[in-house]
Amino acid sequence: MPATALRCRVCETPYPLDPIGVCARCFGPLDPVYDRDEQRRTISRESIAAGPLNIWRYADFLPVAAPAEQRLAPGFTPLISAPRLADALGIGELFLKLDTANPTHSFKDRVVAVAAAKAVELGRTTLSCSSTGNLANAVAARAAAEGLEAVVLVPASLEPEKLIATSVYGARIIAVEGSYDDCSRLSVELSFELDWAFVNVGLRSYYAEGSKTLAFEVAEQLGWTLPDAVVAPIGSGSMFTKVHQGFGELLELGLVQGDTPRLFGGQGEGCSPVALAFESGSKVKPVRPNTIAKSIAIGSPADGDLAVATARDSGGAIHAVAEDQIVENIALLAQTTGVFGETAPAVSLGALRAAVQNGELGESDRVVLLVTGDGLKTPGLVADRFDPIRVQPDADQILETLGVQV
């Protein structure tokens, strides 16, 4: 395993590869450090292709060893062309990365698989997290696959479909009368009292690295070439920044050539602290979430400032999407591609539409839109579109209803 240590992103203090959440000196986030010379010696396109068709084909890029038994392994999800949506938007070429094909139908399966591998290595017996829904699903399913206990903290106002999909795996759900940020604070406090593997607290350094595999897969599925741009939702900002990091690592190791893709992010207007910071040029300031895009409703995003820097450095942008456009985008995605996404990819589609409108992307660009969660998790938002035509069991009546002359 080429990971050698953790290092503070702010003051660069090194730490061992332990379950350490933040720097003890400055409270900055910790990132894994890798032996790049070792990676250059051992990683090639051929070595990757020889691996399993899941995230563990990229184990040499990750801070944990691949499990001996890869249970419920996520990753290597489809990358499909979306020509009708590309034409509707005025994009040269558009691809959808369907992380709805992961075991619990979101990209969170990637990050939890990496964090859980570290938890098992450490001998922890309970997985836990604070979540806006998708992470709770992924933690509960991963715990079930590994034979661990699961306890998740979620806002009590979450969509019931997500809570049911968490409880079916046997997890204990603590529904907090508050926001995700309240759940996050409680997870931090509890992590000092309980010997649990809090995947997005003490194991966050490992958990976050799982998102890099999205970049690795996109490049490999495009024949080891890079898209011009990638569009993603922003909640905490972690996935957005790690996708950028993943492309950078491929370039650094000579596995691809070209320029780093421009990163475009989206947030629902009712919870858009990162988009506001990008627009104003200021630091990210916490907000109280008030958005229908609950899966990314994080008012105090841990990696928000880094997400702003990532968008700027890559030549991209971050857009706030009007709340009344989110459901419209769910329908647009479904009706032009046959893909039913939840609110997060609908926000990403809104950001893509804004980028086209602003002249940031257009007919000369090859773009990848990350579909990070399944619309079946939030069906209530489009329930008003269910309006069947009721008829008697009579073919003539159906033809008449359809306006067909016989």
Protein Blocks (a to p, Z undefined) as FASTA:
>chain_A
ZZfbdcdfklopacdddddfbdfklopacdddddfklmmmmgcfklmmmmccbfklmmmm
pcbdcdfblghiaejiacdddfklmmmnopabdcdddfklpmnopaklmmmmmmmmmmmm
nopabdcdddehjmmmmmmmmmmmnopacdddddfkbcfklmmmmmmnopacddddbdfk
lmmmmmmmmmmmpccdcfklmmmmmmmmmmmmmmmmmmmmnoopacfbdcdddfklmmmm
mmmmmmmmmmmnopagcjdddddddddfklcfkmmmmmnopacdddddddfblmlmcfbd
fklmmmmmmmmmnopacddddfklmmmmmmmmmmmnopacdfklmmmmmmmmmmmmnopa
cfkbccddddfbdfklmmmlmmmmpccddddddfklmmmmnopaZZ
